Amino acid sequence: MKNKVKELRKSKGIKQADLAYAVGSTVRTISRIETGKRDASLILALKIAKQLEKPVEEVFEDG
């Protein structure tokens, strides 16, 4: 699953650790999602999108 987590996170000045804390995850998980090594669960994807103030469809793309 392609995503814009890193791009959107950096544009808002949010650190990986801060995003991880806000969504109840770990820095390692956020890093792996950003690099495409792991797909976010639906719940985690929704939480990340909410923190980035974007629709989930804008943050994560199928394909």
C-alpha angles and dihedrals in degrees: 000000000000117000144177097213096122094044094048094041092053093045088058093046093242120150121223090244092053093049091046091051093046093053097038096249139109132265089242092056093048090048092050091049091050092051094045094245091119135027118227118241115245092256093048092046090053092048092049092049091050092052090048090047093233135116111265089240089061094050099043128038127192113234 
